[in-house]
């Protein structure tokens, strides 16, 4: 886990989730669980060391239009994405 990569400043209703500290075999289940716990209008700020393209497809399939996905950083080794629950 890079020591110089940190999550951007958080505001109310934005909850950090650093996937780099979650074992790979539990990662997707933990992400889905965290997102399912959010209320409409809340955001999970996701940080990872790689671009999770298969995960994004799974999330869109599961949550559909109830989730907005916005990249804040898409640099190699430093991926930060906001997942906002809208429905």
C-alpha positions in Angstrom: 0.0 0.0 0.0 1.6 3.3 -1.0 2.2 5.6 1.9 2.0 8.8 0.0 -1.6 8.1 -1.4 -4.4 9.3 0.8 -8.1 9.8 0.2 -9.1 13.4 -0.7 -10.7 15.5 1.9 -14.1 14.1 3.0 -17.2 16.1 3.7 -20.4 15.2 5.5 -22.2 12.2 3.8 -19.0 11.0 2.2 -17.6 7.8 3.7 -14.1 6.5 3.0 -13.5 2.9 1.8 -9.8 2.0 1.2 -9.9 -1.3 -0.7 -6.1 -1.7 -0.5 -6.5 -2.9 3.1 -9.1 -5.6 2.3 -8.0 -9.1 1.4 -8.7 -9.7 -2.3 -11.1 -12.7 -1.7 -13.3 -10.5 0.5 -13.0 -7.2 -1.4 -16.1 -7.3 -3.7 -18.4 -8.6 -0.9 -17.1 -5.8 1.4 -17.7 -3.2 -1.3 -21.2 -4.4 -2.0 -22.0 -4.5 1.7 -20.7 -1.0 2.3 -22.7 0.4 -0.6 -25.8 -1.4 0.5 -25.5 0.3 3.9 -25.6 3.8 2.4 -28.7 6.0 2.4 -29.8 7.9 -0.7 -27.6 11.0 -1.1 -24.6 9.4 0.7 -21.3 8.7 -1.1 -18.6 6.1 -0.6 -15.2 7.4 -1.6 -13.3 4.3 -2.8 -9.6 4.1 -3.1 -7.7 1.3 -4.8 -4.4 0.5 -6.4 -5.9 -0.5 -9.8 -8.9 0.5 -11.9 -11.7 -1.9 -11.0 -13.5 -2.1 -14.3 -15.1 -5.5 -13.8 -16.4 -4.3 -10.4 -17.9 -1.2 -12.0 -19.9 -3.4 -14.4 -21.1 -5.5 -11.5 -22.2 -2.4 -9.5 -24.1 -1.0 -12.5 -25.8 -4.4 -12.9 -26.7 -4.6 -9.3 -27.6 -1.0 -8.5 -28.6 0.2 -11.9 -29.6 3.9 -12.0 -29.4 4.1 -8.2 -25.7 4.6 -8.2 -23.5 7.4 -9.7 -19.9 6.7 -10.4 -17.4 9.5 -10.6 -13.6 9.2 -10.9 -11.7 11.7 -8.7 -8.3 10.2 -9.6 -7.4 7.7 -12.3 -3.6 7.7 -12.0 -1.7 4.4 -12.1 -1.6 3.0 -8.6 -4.0 5.7 -7.3 -7.6 5.2 -8.2 -10.2 7.2 -6.3 -13.9 6.9 -7.2 -17.0 8.4 -5.6 -20.0 6.0 -5.6 -23.1 8.0 -4.8 -26.4 6.3 -4.0 -29.2 8.3 -5.6 -32.2 6.1 -5.4 
